[in-house]
Amino acid sequence: MNKQPIGLLDSGVGGLTVVKEAMRQLPHEQLIFIGDQARLPYGPRPVAQVQQFTWELTQFLLQKHIKMLVFACNTATAEALQVIKPKLDIPVIGVILPGSRAAIKATKTGRIGVIGTEGTIKSGAYARTIQRKNKHIKVVSVAAPKFVPLVESNEYESTVAKKVVAETLRPFKKHQVDTLVMGCTHYPLLRPIIQNVMGDNVTLIDSGAETVSEVSTLLDYFEIANDDQNYHPKHEFYTTGSGQMFDEIANDWLELTDIHAQEVDLKKALQLT
């Protein structure tokens, strides 16, 4: 039995979609989440910068004595996971492989769509992962850079959001995909609108939710799960940006009323110059 916490990181609040699923699937595990709202979005940034920012978030979580690290961010997974994972002696998991597996399992026509940030789409990580497992699947990837700002500004249910989603997803109409990977953990907050635009015949894949299932499996595999049924964990939330904005979205999305993110200055926390 291991009561050490699980660390999760993201460029902003999108990773809360992973936290929500983790709270459902792993009710006895303590979660510590940090969102880098002060420096989002990660998608348009150079790879080296994404790697540096992700490494700083990782170091912050390591100070909390975590037993596992989850990259609850597709851009960080695509551009930093393979650089950071070898440096750590705890399990590290990203969102791309679980999401790809789920998409392959779901598709019936062999036509899969992927939406993600500019960085994730440019990396080709999803297409590469999917086609490495099944070269016959056609993958259509479209960048959706306007989705993250909609979520971070708490406008994911607005009329503007509906218009932006419809315009962004238009290219998929001619490709007739039957499965769409939401390749950014912010995107599930837009799920009702995305589903409406794509139609009920298209299966949406939430990479974050799929990742939590894999986390559960790895906890058992490495024998580090907390099996104390009487343990009620106190989760911790941190943001490099506005705590008030984080709390508004977090409490709305997680349907809780007691989330209060602590604002953190990474330079001070990590004693960076």
Secondary structure as GFF3:
##gff-version 3
##sequence-region A 1 273
A	DSSP	beta_strand	6	10	.	.	.	ID=ss1
A	DSSP	alpha_helix	16	25	.	.	.	ID=ss2
A	DSSP	beta_strand	31	35	.	.	.	ID=ss3
A	DSSP	three_ten_helix	37	39	.	.	.	ID=ss4
A	DSSP	alpha_helix	47	62	.	.	.	ID=ss5
A	DSSP	beta_strand	68	71	.	.	.	ID=ss6
A	DSSP	alpha_helix	74	84	.	.	.	ID=ss7
A	DSSP	three_ten_helix	85	87	.	.	.	ID=ss8
A	DSSP	beta_strand	92	93	.	.	.	ID=ss9
A	DSSP	alpha_helix	96	106	.	.	.	ID=ss10
A	DSSP	beta_strand	111	116	.	.	.	ID=ss11
A	DSSP	alpha_helix	118	123	.	.	.	ID=ss12
A	DSSP	alpha_helix	125	133	.	.	.	ID=ss13
A	DSSP	beta_strand	138	143	.	.	.	ID=ss14
A	DSSP	alpha_helix	147	152	.	.	.	ID=ss15
A	DSSP	alpha_helix	159	169	.	.	.	ID=ss16
A	DSSP	three_ten_helix	170	174	.	.	.	ID=ss17
A	DSSP	beta_strand	179	183	.	.	.	ID=ss18
A	DSSP	three_ten_helix	187	190	.	.	.	ID=ss19
A	DSSP	alpha_helix	191	198	.	.	.	ID=ss20
A	DSSP	beta_strand	203	206	.	.	.	ID=ss21
A	DSSP	alpha_helix	207	221	.	.	.	ID=ss22
A	DSSP	beta_strand	236	239	.	.	.	ID=ss23
A	DSSP	alpha_helix	243	254	.	.	.	ID=ss24
A	DSSP	beta_strand	262	263	.	.	.	ID=ss25
A	DSSP	alpha_helix	266	269	.	.	.	ID=ss26
###
